[in-house]
């Protein structure tokens, strides 16, 4: 008696990780757009940041939320922000920015 022919299973590649318009290094992900324009002071107050985070951003030329769309995550450590401070900013950017198409 012959064994049944083996079942051929097609190769399905794993989905690629999202690239957010070719980069994940930008503060605002490629699937989002900037939220309302705010001064840095108002942005810091709205997101209840400690003064140190705002001071470091201000010292490095960030003047308001409009600057976030051009900034990169890796530059924040160079600006003197600590890992926890960068995570605070990441959370704030995620809640402030809007999904594209709104």
Biopython code that builds the backbone (N, CA, C, O; Angstrom):
import numpy as np
from Bio.PDB.StructureBuilder import StructureBuilder

atoms = [
    (1, "UNK", "N", (0.844, -1.170, 0.000)),
    (1, "UNK", "CA", (0.000, 0.000, 0.000)),
    (1, "UNK", "C", (0.892, 1.237, 0.000)),
    (1, "UNK", "O", (1.885, 1.312, 0.724)),
    (2, "UNK", "N", (0.520, 2.182, -0.814)),
    (2, "UNK", "CA", (1.280, 3.428, -0.930)),
    (2, "UNK", "C", (0.824, 4.434, 0.127)),
    (2, "UNK", "O", (-0.355, 4.520, 0.471)),
    (3, "UNK", "N", (1.793, 5.185, 0.622)),
    (3, "UNK", "CA", (1.477, 6.244, 1.578)),
    (3, "UNK", "C", (0.812, 7.388, 0.842)),
    (3, "UNK", "O", (1.117, 7.634, -0.324)),
    (4, "UNK", "N", (-0.096, 8.092, 1.508)),
    (4, "UNK", "CA", (-0.739, 9.237, 0.842)),
    (4, "UNK", "C", (0.296, 10.307, 0.511)),
    (4, "UNK", "O", (1.294, 10.474, 1.212)),
    (5, "UNK", "N", (0.033, 11.015, -0.560)),
    (5, "UNK", "CA", (0.930, 12.097, -0.978)),
    (5, "UNK", "C", (0.991, 13.144, 0.127)),
    (5, "UNK", "O", (-0.026, 13.450, 0.748)),
    (6, "UNK", "N", (2.183, 13.698, 0.376)),
    (6, "UNK", "CA", (2.287, 14.725, 1.421)),
    (6, "UNK", "C", (1.496, 15.976, 1.041)),
    (6, "UNK", "O", (1.382, 16.341, -0.130)),
    (7, "UNK", "N", (0.968, 16.600, 2.052)),
    (7, "UNK", "CA", (0.243, 17.853, 1.842)),
    (7, "UNK", "C", (1.259, 18.966, 1.679)),
    (7, "UNK", "O", (2.184, 19.101, 2.480)),
    (8, "UNK", "N", (1.083, 19.745, 0.657)),
    (8, "UNK", "CA", (1.985, 20.877, 0.429)),
    (8, "UNK", "C", (1.347, 22.116, 1.049)),
    (8, "UNK", "O", (0.248, 22.528, 0.678)),
    (9, "UNK", "N", (2.059, 22.684, 1.988)),
    (9, "UNK", "CA", (1.582, 23.886, 2.674)),
    (9, "UNK", "C", (2.309, 25.073, 2.077)),
    (9, "UNK", "O", (3.539, 25.106, 2.076)),
    (10, "UNK", "N", (1.564, 26.058, 1.565)),
    (10, "UNK", "CA", (2.237, 27.223, 0.986)),
    (10, "UNK", "C", (2.965, 28.022, 2.066)),
    (10, "UNK", "O", (2.529, 28.108, 3.214)),
    (11, "UNK", "N", (4.086, 28.600, 1.654)),
    (11, "UNK", "CA", (4.863, 29.444, 2.564)),
    (11, "UNK", "C", (4.192, 30.812, 2.642)),
    (11, "UNK", "O", (3.988, 31.483, 1.630)),
    (12, "UNK", "N", (3.861, 31.199, 3.845)),
    (12, "UNK", "CA", (3.258, 32.521, 4.059)),
    (12, "UNK", "C", (4.251, 33.328, 4.877)),
    (12, "UNK", "O", (4.496, 33.016, 6.043)),
    (13, "UNK", "N", (4.829, 34.372, 4.274)),
    (13, "UNK", "CA", (5.813, 35.160, 5.028)),
    (13, "UNK", "C", (5.165, 35.882, 6.200)),
    (13, "UNK", "O", (3.992, 36.254, 6.149)),
    (14, "UNK", "N", (5.939, 36.070, 7.241)),
    (14, "UNK", "CA", (5.457, 36.817, 8.406)),
    (14, "UNK", "C", (5.246, 38.267, 8.000)),
    (14, "UNK", "O", (6.004, 38.800, 7.189)),
    (15, "UNK", "N", (4.227, 38.908, 8.552)),
    (15, "UNK", "CA", (4.010, 40.313, 8.204)),
    (15, "UNK", "C", (5.183, 41.168, 8.663)),
    (15, "UNK", "O", (5.782, 40.923, 9.710)),
    (16, "UNK", "N", (5.490, 42.158, 7.869)),
    (16, "UNK", "CA", (6.586, 43.070, 8.213)),
    (16, "UNK", "C", (6.152, 43.969, 9.355)),
    (16, "UNK", "O", (4.970, 44.282, 9.501)),
    (17, "UNK", "N", (7.110, 44.378, 10.155)),
    (17, "UNK", "CA", (6.834, 45.323, 11.225)),
    (17, "UNK", "C", (6.454, 46.662, 10.606)),
    (17, "UNK", "O", (6.992, 47.031, 9.562)),
    (18, "UNK", "N", (5.542, 47.388, 11.226)),
    (18, "UNK", "CA", (5.174, 48.685, 10.665)),
    (18, "UNK", "C", (6.377, 49.607, 10.604)),
    (18, "UNK", "O", (7.213, 49.614, 11.508)),
    (19, "UNK", "N", (6.458, 50.382, 9.536)),
    (19, "UNK", "CA", (7.597, 51.287, 9.387)),
    (19, "UNK", "C", (7.211, 52.743, 9.545)),
    (19, "UNK", "O", (8.091, 53.603, 9.574)),
    (20, "UNK", "N", (5.940, 53.048, 9.647)),
    (20, "UNK", "CA", (5.502, 54.423, 9.837)),
    (20, "UNK", "C", (6.162, 55.358, 8.836)),
    (20, "UNK", "O", (6.955, 56.229, 9.194)),
    (21, "UNK", "N", (5.821, 55.158, 7.599)),
    (21, "UNK", "CA", (6.330, 55.985, 6.500)),
    (21, "UNK", "C", (7.844, 55.919, 6.388)),
    (21, "UNK", "O", (8.487, 56.923, 6.082)),
    (22, "UNK", "N", (8.416, 54.750, 6.632)),
    (22, "UNK", "CA", (9.831, 54.566, 6.417)),
    (22, "UNK", "C", (10.702, 54.880, 7.613)),
    (22, "UNK", "O", (11.914, 54.666, 7.558)),
    (23, "UNK", "N", (10.131, 55.374, 8.684)),
    (23, "UNK", "CA", (10.968, 55.679, 9.837)),
    (23, "UNK", "C", (10.173, 55.528, 11.121)),
    (23, "UNK", "O", (8.992, 55.874, 11.172)),
    (24, "UNK", "N", (10.802, 55.027, 12.129)),
    (24, "UNK", "CA", (10.192, 54.995, 13.450)),
    (24, "UNK", "C", (10.944, 55.937, 14.381)),
    (24, "UNK", "O", (10.648, 56.002, 15.574)),
    (25, "UNK", "N", (11.903, 56.657, 13.846)),
    (25, "UNK", "CA", (12.712, 57.528, 14.687)),
    (25, "UNK", "C", (12.058, 58.892, 14.936)),
    (25, "UNK", "O", (12.490, 59.625, 15.826)),
    (26, "UNK", "N", (11.045, 59.235, 14.179)),
    (26, "UNK", "CA", (10.392, 60.527, 14.347)),
    (26, "UNK", "C", (9.465, 60.502, 15.562)),
    (26, "UNK", "O", (8.898, 59.459, 15.888)),
    (27, "UNK", "N", (9.308, 61.640, 16.230)),
    (27, "UNK", "CA", (8.440, 61.701, 17.405)),
    (27, "UNK", "C", (6.998, 61.373, 17.057)),
    (27, "UNK", "O", (6.323, 60.672, 17.811)),
    (28, "UNK", "N", (6.525, 61.865, 15.937)),
    (28, "UNK", "CA", (5.157, 61.588, 15.515)),
    (28, "UNK", "C", (5.210, 60.461, 14.493)),
    (28, "UNK", "O", (5.831, 60.598, 13.438)),
    (29, "UNK", "N", (4.559, 59.352, 14.809)),
    (29, "UNK", "CA", (4.563, 58.200, 13.920)),
    (29, "UNK", "C", (3.890, 58.541, 12.605)),
    (29, "UNK", "O", (3.032, 59.422, 12.544)),
    (30, "UNK", "N", (4.285, 57.841, 11.559)),
    (30, "UNK", "CA", (3.789, 58.114, 10.216)),
    (30, "UNK", "C", (2.302, 57.916, 10.022)),
    (30, "UNK", "O", (1.736, 58.425, 9.055)),
    (31, "UNK", "N", (1.651, 57.184, 10.923)),
    (31, "UNK", "CA", (0.211, 56.988, 10.795)),
    (31, "UNK", "C", (-0.583, 58.016, 11.597)),
    (31, "UNK", "O", (-1.795, 57.882, 11.762)),
    (32, "UNK", "N", (0.110, 59.046, 12.094)),
    (32, "UNK", "CA", (-0.529, 60.089, 12.883)),
    (32, "UNK", "C", (-0.126, 61.464, 12.361)),
    (32, "UNK", "O", (0.855, 61.597, 11.629)),
    (33, "UNK", "N", (-0.882, 62.471, 12.737)),
    (33, "UNK", "CA", (-0.580, 63.851, 12.363)),
    (33, "UNK", "C", (-0.464, 64.684, 13.643)),
    (33, "UNK", "O", (-0.976, 64.288, 14.690)),
    (34, "UNK", "N", (0.209, 65.838, 13.560)),
    (34, "UNK", "CA", (0.337, 66.675, 14.755)),
    (34, "UNK", "C", (-1.025, 67.106, 15.290)),
    (34, "UNK", "O", (-1.965, 67.350, 14.533)),
    (35, "UNK", "N", (-1.102, 67.190, 16.604)),
    (35, "UNK", "CA", (-2.302, 67.689, 17.263)),
    (35, "UNK", "C", (-2.308, 69.211, 17.243)),
    (35, "UNK", "O", (-1.599, 69.831, 16.450)),
    (36, "UNK", "N", (-3.110, 69.810, 18.116)),
    (36, "UNK", "CA", (-3.206, 71.272, 18.129)),
    (36, "UNK", "C", (-1.876, 71.936, 18.446)),
    (36, "UNK", "O", (-1.071, 71.411, 19.216)),
    (37, "UNK", "N", (-1.658, 73.091, 17.845)),
    (37, "UNK", "CA", (-0.432, 73.861, 18.078)),
    (37, "UNK", "C", (-0.488, 74.452, 19.481)),
    (37, "UNK", "O", (-1.444, 75.139, 19.840)),
    (38, "UNK", "N", (0.555, 74.174, 20.272)),
    (38, "UNK", "CA", (0.613, 74.654, 21.652)),
    (38, "UNK", "C", (2.014, 75.168, 21.939)),
    (38, "UNK", "O", (2.989, 74.684, 21.365)),
    (39, "UNK", "N", (2.115, 76.143, 22.822)),
    (39, "UNK", "CA", (3.436, 76.550, 23.288)),
    (39, "UNK", "C", (4.010, 75.388, 24.098)),
    (39, "UNK", "O", (3.268, 74.529, 24.574)),
    (40, "UNK", "N", (5.318, 75.366, 24.251)),
    (40, "UNK", "CA", (5.936, 74.302, 25.027)),
    (40, "UNK", "C", (5.431, 74.332, 26.471)),
    (40, "UNK", "O", (5.172, 73.284, 27.063)),
    (41, "UNK", "N", (5.293, 75.523, 27.028)),
    (41, "UNK", "CA", (4.791, 75.656, 28.402)),
    (41, "UNK", "C", (3.401, 75.058, 28.528)),
    (41, "UNK", "O", (3.140, 74.288, 29.452)),
    (42, "UNK", "N", (2.503, 75.404, 27.608)),
    (42, "UNK", "CA", (1.139, 74.869, 27.662)),
    (42, "UNK", "C", (1.119, 73.357, 27.457)),
    (42, "UNK", "O", (0.331, 72.654, 28.090)),
    (43, "UNK", "N", (1.984, 72.854, 26.573)),
    (43, "UNK", "CA", (2.063, 71.421, 26.338)),
    (43, "UNK", "C", (2.527, 70.714, 27.610)),
    (43, "UNK", "O", (1.984, 69.673, 27.980)),
    (44, "UNK", "N", (3.521, 71.278, 28.271)),
    (44, "UNK", "CA", (4.046, 70.679, 29.508)),
    (44, "UNK", "C", (2.992, 70.677, 30.605)),
    (44, "UNK", "O", (2.854, 69.696, 31.335)),
    (45, "UNK", "N", (2.248, 71.770, 30.723)),
    (45, "UNK", "CA", (1.194, 71.852, 31.738)),
    (45, "UNK", "C", (0.085, 70.847, 31.417)),
    (45, "UNK", "O", (-0.394, 70.144, 32.307)),
    (46, "UNK", "N", (-0.317, 70.782, 30.158)),
    (46, "UNK", "CA", (-1.401, 69.883, 29.758)),
    (46, "UNK", "C", (-1.061, 68.421, 30.028)),
    (46, "UNK", "O", (-1.949, 67.620, 30.321)),
    (47, "UNK", "N", (0.220, 68.072, 29.931)),
    (47, "UNK", "CA", (0.635, 66.678, 30.122)),
    (47, "UNK", "C", (1.307, 66.447, 31.474)),
    (47, "UNK", "O", (1.897, 65.393, 31.714)),
    (48, "UNK", "N", (1.209, 67.456, 32.362)),
    (48, "UNK", "CA", (1.683, 67.361, 33.746)),
    (48, "UNK", "C", (3.132, 66.888, 33.846)),
    (48, "UNK", "O", (3.461, 66.000, 34.632)),
    (49, "UNK", "N", (3.982, 67.497, 33.039)),
    (49, "UNK", "CA", (5.404, 67.156, 33.079)),
    (49, "UNK", "C", (6.091, 67.899, 34.201)),
    (49, "UNK", "O", (5.651, 68.964, 34.634)),
    (50, "UNK", "N", (7.173, 67.315, 34.658)),
    (50, "UNK", "CA", (8.017, 67.994, 35.634)),
    (50, "UNK", "C", (8.777, 69.106, 34.916)),
    (50, "UNK", "O", (9.029, 69.015, 33.715)),
    (51, "UNK", "N", (9.133, 70.129, 35.634)),
    (51, "UNK", "CA", (9.819, 71.295, 35.065)),
    (51, "UNK", "C", (11.107, 70.899, 34.341)),
    (51, "UNK", "O", (11.444, 71.497, 33.319)),
    (52, "UNK", "N", (11.820, 69.917, 34.847)),
    (52, "UNK", "CA", (13.090, 69.522, 34.245)),
    (52, "UNK", "C", (12.960, 69.083, 32.795)),
    (52, "UNK", "O", (13.811, 69.412, 31.968)),
    (53, "UNK", "N", (11.921, 68.355, 32.485)),
    (53, "UNK", "CA", (11.718, 67.894, 31.105)),
    (53, "UNK", "C", (11.502, 69.088, 30.190)),
    (53, "UNK", "O", (12.117, 69.185, 29.129)),
    (54, "UNK", "N", (10.640, 69.982, 30.598)),
    (54, "UNK", "CA", (10.360, 71.163, 29.781)),
    (54, "UNK", "C", (11.599, 72.029, 29.613)),
    (54, "UNK", "O", (11.859, 72.553, 28.530)),
    (55, "UNK", "N", (12.358, 72.176, 30.690)),
    (55, "UNK", "CA", (13.579, 72.985, 30.623)),
    (55, "UNK", "C", (14.574, 72.412, 29.628)),
    (55, "UNK", "O", (15.164, 73.151, 28.841)),
    (56, "UNK", "N", (14.762, 71.097, 29.660)),
    (56, "UNK", "CA", (15.696, 70.456, 28.734)),
    (56, "UNK", "C", (15.249, 70.629, 27.290)),
    (56, "UNK", "O", (16.065, 70.890, 26.406)),
    (57, "UNK", "N", (13.945, 70.484, 27.053)),
    (57, "UNK", "CA", (13.439, 70.677, 25.690)),
    (57, "UNK", "C", (13.644, 72.120, 25.243)),
    (57, "UNK", "O", (14.089, 72.374, 24.124)),
    (58, "UNK", "N", (13.318, 73.057, 26.122)),
    (58, "UNK", "CA", (13.470, 74.479, 25.800)),
    (58, "UNK", "C", (14.928, 74.837, 25.541)),
    (58, "UNK", "O", (15.228, 75.585, 24.610)),
    (59, "UNK", "N", (15.835, 74.307, 26.359)),
    (59, "UNK", "CA", (17.266, 74.566, 26.181)),
    (59, "UNK", "C", (17.771, 74.056, 24.830)),
    (59, "UNK", "O", (18.757, 74.566, 24.296)),
    (60, "UNK", "N", (17.092, 73.053, 24.286)),
    (60, "UNK", "CA", (17.510, 72.471, 23.018)),
    (60, "UNK", "C", (16.696, 72.998, 21.843)),
    (60, "UNK", "O", (16.719, 72.415, 20.758)),
    (61, "UNK", "N", (15.978, 74.097, 22.053)),
    (61, "UNK", "CA", (15.322, 74.781, 20.960)),
    (61, "UNK", "C", (13.904, 74.380, 20.655)),
    (61, "UNK", "O", (13.323, 74.879, 19.690)),
    (62, "UNK", "N", (13.321, 73.490, 21.447)),
    (62, "UNK", "CA", (11.913, 73.149, 21.245)),
    (62, "UNK", "C", (11.082, 74.289, 21.813)),
    (62, "UNK", "O", (11.170, 74.592, 23.003)),
    (63, "UNK", "N", (10.277, 74.921, 20.970)),
    (63, "UNK", "CA", (9.514, 76.074, 21.441)),
    (63, "UNK", "C", (8.023, 75.795, 21.554)),
    (63, "UNK", "O", (7.288, 76.561, 22.178)),
    (64, "UNK", "N", (7.583, 74.717, 20.961)),
    (64, "UNK", "CA", (6.169, 74.379, 21.015)),
    (64, "UNK", "C", (5.911, 73.054, 20.338)),
    (64, "UNK", "O", (6.828, 72.407, 19.833)),
    (65, "UNK", "N", (4.657, 72.659, 20.335)),
    (65, "UNK", "CA", (4.290, 71.359, 19.770)),
    (65, "UNK", "C", (4.567, 71.273, 18.273)),
    (65, "UNK", "O", (4.738, 70.177, 17.739)),
    (66, "UNK", "N", (4.611, 72.412, 17.594)),
    (66, "UNK", "CA", (4.866, 72.398, 16.149)),
    (66, "UNK", "C", (6.262, 71.851, 15.824)),
    (66, "UNK", "O", (6.495, 71.402, 14.702)),
    (67, "UNK", "N", (7.182, 71.880, 16.776)),
    (67, "UNK", "CA", (8.535, 71.380, 16.527)),
    (67, "UNK", "C", (8.615, 69.858, 16.609)),
    (67, "UNK", "O", (9.574, 69.270, 16.107)),
    (68, "UNK", "N", (7.634, 69.209, 17.226)),
    (68, "UNK", "CA", (7.687, 67.760, 17.419)),
    (68, "UNK", "C", (7.659, 66.984, 16.102)),
    (68, "UNK", "O", (8.241, 65.903, 16.010)),
    (69, "UNK", "N", (6.989, 67.524, 15.087)),
    (69, "UNK", "CA", (6.876, 66.777, 13.834)),
    (69, "UNK", "C", (8.204, 66.650, 13.090)),
    (69, "UNK", "O", (8.309, 65.860, 12.152)),
    (70, "UNK", "N", (9.206, 67.408, 13.489)),
    (70, "UNK", "CA", (10.510, 67.359, 12.827)),
    (70, "UNK", "C", (11.581, 66.692, 13.695)),
    (70, "UNK", "O", (12.714, 66.499, 13.254)),
    (71, "UNK", "N", (11.220, 66.347, 14.915)),
    (71, "UNK", "CA", (12.191, 65.832, 15.882)),
    (71, "UNK", "C", (12.293, 64.309, 15.830)),
    (71, "UNK", "O", (11.356, 63.618, 15.430)),
    (72, "UNK", "N", (13.459, 63.807, 16.245)),
    (72, "UNK", "CA", (13.721, 62.375, 16.252)),
    (72, "UNK", "C", (14.006, 61.903, 17.672)),
    (72, "UNK", "O", (14.607, 62.616, 18.476)),
    (73, "UNK", "N", (13.559, 60.677, 17.960)),
    (73, "UNK", "CA", (13.731, 60.123, 19.294)),
    (73, "UNK", "C", (15.190, 60.074, 19.721)),
    (73, "UNK", "O", (15.513, 60.413, 20.859)),
    (74, "UNK", "N", (16.077, 59.654, 18.818)),
    (74, "UNK", "CA", (17.480, 59.488, 19.209)),
    (74, "UNK", "C", (18.143, 60.810, 19.576)),
    (74, "UNK", "O", (19.143, 60.817, 20.294)),
    (75, "UNK", "N", (17.612, 61.912, 19.104)),
    (75, "UNK", "CA", (18.174, 63.222, 19.439)),
    (75, "UNK", "C", (17.810, 63.666, 20.853)),
    (75, "UNK", "O", (18.463, 64.544, 21.416)),
    (76, "UNK", "N", (16.774, 63.064, 21.425)),
    (76, "UNK", "CA", (16.343, 63.463, 22.761)),
    (76, "UNK", "C", (17.360, 63.081, 23.826)),
    (76, "UNK", "O", (17.568, 63.832, 24.779)),
    (77, "UNK", "N", (17.997, 61.923, 23.678)),
    (77, "UNK", "CA", (19.040, 61.555, 24.636)),
    (77, "UNK", "C", (20.228, 62.492, 24.499)),
    (77, "UNK", "O", (20.853, 62.864, 25.492)),
    (78, "UNK", "N", (20.538, 62.873, 23.257)),
    (78, "UNK", "CA", (21.611, 63.838, 23.047)),
    (78, "UNK", "C", (21.262, 65.178, 23.691)),
    (78, "UNK", "O", (22.148, 65.929, 24.101)),
    (79, "UNK", "N", (19.965, 65.470, 23.776)),
    (79, "UNK", "CA", (19.508, 66.713, 24.390)),
    (79, "UNK", "C", (19.513, 66.631, 25.915)),
    (79, "UNK", "O", (19.212, 67.615, 26.592)),
    (80, "UNK", "N", (19.852, 65.466, 26.454)),
    (80, "UNK", "CA", (19.961, 65.324, 27.903)),
    (80, "UNK", "C", (18.752, 64.734, 28.593)),
    (80, "UNK", "O", (18.716, 64.679, 29.822)),
    (81, "UNK", "N", (17.752, 64.289, 27.835)),
    (81, "UNK", "CA", (16.594, 63.678, 28.467)),
    (81, "UNK", "C", (16.931, 62.258, 28.909)),
    (81, "UNK", "O", (17.625, 61.524, 28.205)),
    (82, "UNK", "N", (16.438, 61.888, 30.070)),
    (82, "UNK", "CA", (16.620, 60.550, 30.600)),
    (82, "UNK", "C", (15.590, 59.618, 29.976)),
    (82, "UNK", "O", (14.610, 60.073, 29.386)),
    (83, "UNK", "N", (15.812, 58.327, 30.107)),
    (83, "UNK", "CA", (14.913, 57.341, 29.499)),
    (83, "UNK", "C", (13.474, 57.552, 29.962)),
    (83, "UNK", "O", (12.560, 57.542, 29.137)),
    (84, "UNK", "N", (13.255, 57.739, 31.244)),
    (84, "UNK", "CA", (11.906, 57.955, 31.762)),
    (84, "UNK", "C", (11.271, 59.227, 31.227)),
    (84, "UNK", "O", (10.065, 59.268, 30.984)),
    (85, "UNK", "N", (12.073, 60.258, 31.046)),
    (85, "UNK", "CA", (11.558, 61.511, 30.492)),
    (85, "UNK", "C", (11.159, 61.327, 29.038)),
    (85, "UNK", "O", (10.160, 61.890, 28.589)),
    (86, "UNK", "N", (11.932, 60.543, 28.303)),
    (86, "UNK", "CA", (11.593, 60.256, 26.901)),
    (86, "UNK", "C", (10.298, 59.459, 26.840)),
    (86, "UNK", "O", (9.475, 59.677, 25.951)),
    (87, "UNK", "N", (10.113, 58.540, 27.777)),
    (87, "UNK", "CA", (8.866, 57.773, 27.811)),
    (87, "UNK", "C", (7.678, 58.671, 28.123)),
    (87, "UNK", "O", (6.594, 58.474, 27.574)),
    (88, "UNK", "N", (7.868, 59.661, 29.005)),
    (88, "UNK", "CA", (6.801, 60.622, 29.271)),
    (88, "UNK", "C", (6.421, 61.360, 27.992)),
    (88, "UNK", "O", (5.242, 61.542, 27.687)),
    (89, "UNK", "N", (7.448, 61.781, 27.252)),
    (89, "UNK", "CA", (7.205, 62.496, 25.998)),
    (89, "UNK", "C", (6.510, 61.580, 24.996)),
    (89, "UNK", "O", (5.592, 62.004, 24.294)),
    (90, "UNK", "N", (6.941, 60.341, 24.931)),
    (90, "UNK", "CA", (6.326, 59.381, 23.998)),
    (90, "UNK", "C", (4.835, 59.237, 24.292)),
    (90, "UNK", "O", (4.013, 59.229, 23.376)),
    (91, "UNK", "N", (4.494, 59.125, 25.568)),
    (91, "UNK", "CA", (3.080, 59.017, 25.948)),
    (91, "UNK", "C", (2.323, 60.296, 25.586)),
    (91, "UNK", "O", (1.215, 60.243, 25.052)),
    (92, "UNK", "N", (2.926, 61.428, 25.876)),
    (92, "UNK", "CA", (2.273, 62.707, 25.574)),
    (92, "UNK", "C", (2.050, 62.867, 24.069)),
    (92, "UNK", "O", (0.983, 63.311, 23.646)),
    (93, "UNK", "N", (3.049, 62.508, 23.258)),
    (93, "UNK", "CA", (2.921, 62.607, 21.804)),
    (93, "UNK", "C", (1.795, 61.695, 21.313)),
    (93, "UNK", "O", (1.017, 62.076, 20.439)),
    (94, "UNK", "N", (1.715, 60.485, 21.883)),
    (94, "UNK", "CA", (0.685, 59.533, 21.465)),
    (94, "UNK", "C", (-0.717, 60.055, 21.789)),
    (94, "UNK", "O", (-1.649, 59.836, 21.015)),
    (95, "UNK", "N", (-0.873, 60.742, 22.924)),
    (95, "UNK", "CA", (-2.200, 61.246, 23.286)),
    (95, "UNK", "C", (-2.520, 62.577, 22.601)),
    (95, "UNK", "O", (-3.689, 62.894, 22.380)),
    (96, "UNK", "N", (-1.497, 63.350, 22.267)),
    (96, "UNK", "CA", (-1.699, 64.658, 21.630)),
    (96, "UNK", "C", (-1.900, 64.540, 20.123)),
    (96, "UNK", "O", (-2.719, 65.262, 19.554)),
    (97, "UNK", "N", (-1.167, 63.642, 19.468)),
    (97, "UNK", "CA", (-1.259, 63.518, 18.019)),
    (97, "UNK", "C", (-2.587, 62.839, 17.636)),
    (97, "UNK", "O", (-3.247, 62.212, 18.464)),
    (98, "UNK", "N", (-2.944, 62.983, 16.382)),
    (98, "UNK", "CA", (-4.227, 62.485, 15.893)),
    (98, "UNK", "C", (-4.007, 61.446, 14.781)),
    (98, "UNK", "O", (-3.034, 61.529, 14.031)),
    (99, "UNK", "N", (-4.915, 60.473, 14.683)),
    (99, "UNK", "CA", (-4.812, 59.530, 13.559)),
    (99, "UNK", "C", (-5.008, 60.284, 12.248)),
    (99, "UNK", "O", (-5.792, 61.230, 12.185)),
    (100, "UNK", "N", (-4.302, 59.869, 11.211)),
    (100, "UNK", "CA", (-4.478, 60.508, 9.901)),
    (100, "UNK", "C", (-5.908, 60.300, 9.432)),
    (100, "UNK", "O", (-6.521, 59.273, 9.724)),
    (101, "UNK", "N", (-6.429, 61.257, 8.720)),
    (101, "UNK", "CA", (-7.767, 61.159, 8.167)),
    (101, "UNK", "C", (-8.843, 61.801, 9.019)),
    (101, "UNK", "O", (-10.020, 61.776, 8.658)),
    (102, "UNK", "N", (-8.450, 62.382, 10.157)),
    (102, "UNK", "CA", (-9.461, 63.068, 10.976)),
    (102, "UNK", "C", (-9.547, 64.521, 10.601)),
    (102, "UNK", "O", (-10.341, 65.262, 11.181)),
]
sb = StructureBuilder()
sb.init_structure("model")
sb.init_model(0)
sb.init_chain("A")
sb.init_seg("    ")
for serial, (resi, resn, name, xyz) in enumerate(atoms, 1):
    if name == "N":
        sb.init_residue(resn, " ", resi, " ")
    sb.init_atom(name, np.array(xyz, "f"), 0.0, 1.0, " ", f" {name:<3s}", serial, name[0])
structure = sb.get_structure()
